């Protein structure tokens, strides 16, 4: 099975850690925020309607420390 990125690429992870300067870090943050607010929100809506078991798995991962 092929693997890809979830919300970030490997390069974006480096940028978010500040390994390539502040400007790259801010740009990466902006891209990730857009993915969360646009693409991920659309996926959640799809899961709610068509694949609730996937939504539950997502919630378990994202909210695992949320009591």
Protein Blocks (a to p, Z undefined) as FASTA:
>chain_A
ZZddfkbcfklmmmmnopnojklmmmmmmmmmmmmmmmmmmmmmmmmmmmmmlmmmmmmm
mmmmnZZ
